[in-house]
Amino acid sequence: MFYIRNTKERYRKLLKTYREPAEVSMNSQRQEIRYELLNVYIYRDLTQLEFTIQHQIDHNWKTEPLVSQKFNVAFDSVILHMGMEEDDDKEATLRKVHDYLKDFRVSDEALSVSLTDSQRSNYRRIINSKN
């Protein structure tokens, strides 16, 4: 669901936007770059979460607290970006991602978490959903 797509193209577009003289001010360009970087961080964190879940599935959940740790990092990235977003449509999209992910949150104490079978099943749903 959360794979980094066309990262090189995104960076090229970002750099092109930054270098081209445009009608928008330099502050606006900097803000757009900041938002794009936050998007990259969200994609990175969600991708790492997916790979961590898959690794745990493949290795019989031997280090399952890593899943909660990666989840918390990804969840916090979404919250941070949501708080900085000024565009209502983008914020609404981030709100949907936030609302979807909050159902999977296990605990704030990620280091001491043992997952139940139900929670493991929920994490499997994250990597199996194709949205």
N, C-alpha and C positions, 0 to 999 in steps of 0.2 A: 504494500500500500504506500509506504513512504520511501520510495527510492529517489535518490538524487538523479534528476533527469536533466540532461543537457547543461551540465555545470559550466563547461567551457563557453557555451553560447551565452549563458547568463552573465558570466564575467565579461565577455566581449561586449555585450549590449550595455552592461554597466559602465565599462570604460569608455565606450563610444558616447554614451549619454554624458559622461563627465567631461569629455574632451571637446565635444561639439559646442560651439556658441549657441545658446538657446535663449528663448524669451524668458525662461525662468531664472530666478536669481541663484547665485552661488550657494546661498543657504539652503534653498530648495533642493539643489543638486546634492548637497552634502546629506540632507535629510533622506533623500531617496537612496543614496548609497548606504546609509546607516540601516534603513529598512531592508534593503536587499541582503546585507550582511547578516542581519538577524534572521531572515528567511533561510539563508544558507546554514546558519547554526541550528535552526529548527530541523531542517532536513537531515543534517548530520546527526543530531541527537536521536531523531526517530529511527534513522537507519541503523545506528549503533544499537538501539533498543531491539530492533528486529533481529539483527544478527546475534545479539546476546540471547534472546529467547530461543532462536533456532539452535544455537550452541548448547543451551541447557537441555533442550528436547533431545538432541543427538547424544548427549552425555548423561542422561538420566538425572538431570537437575542436581548435579553434584555441588555446584556453587550458586544456588538459587538466589542468595541475597544480591548478587550482581544484577539480576533482573530488576529488582526493586530500586536499586541505585540508578541504573540507566533510565528507568521509567521516571524517577523523580527529576533527573536532569532534563529529560525531554519535556516533562510537564512544566517545569519551571521556565524553560525556554519559551514555551507557548504563552505562559502568563506574562513574562517580561515583554514579549513582543506585543501582546494584547494591550498592555498598559501604555506602550509608546505609540501605538497606531492612532493616526488622526483620521484616516479614511474609514467611513462608516461601513462600507461594503467589506473591506479587508478585515476590519474588527469583527464583523458578523461571522466571517469565515473562521477566524481564529477562535471565536466564541464557540462555534460548532465543534472544532477540534478539541477545545478545552472540555466542553460538555461530554464529548465522546470519551475522552481519556480519563476524566475524573471518576468514572465508574470502575476503572481498573486499579485505582490507587489502593495500596495495601496498608501502608503505614509511613509515618514520617521517620521512623527509626529503621532505616533500610539495612543497617548492619546486623540486626538481630532477628530478621524476619525469616520465618519458615512458612513456605507457601502451602496452602491446602490444595487438594486435588481440584477443587472448584476454581481457585485462583490460577492454577497452572492451566486449566482448560480455558479460562478467560484470556490469558496471555497468548495461548495458541490461536485464539480467535483474532487477535491483533495481526498476527503475521499471515493468517489465512484469508482475511478480508481483502477484497480487491475493490477499493473505492477510488 
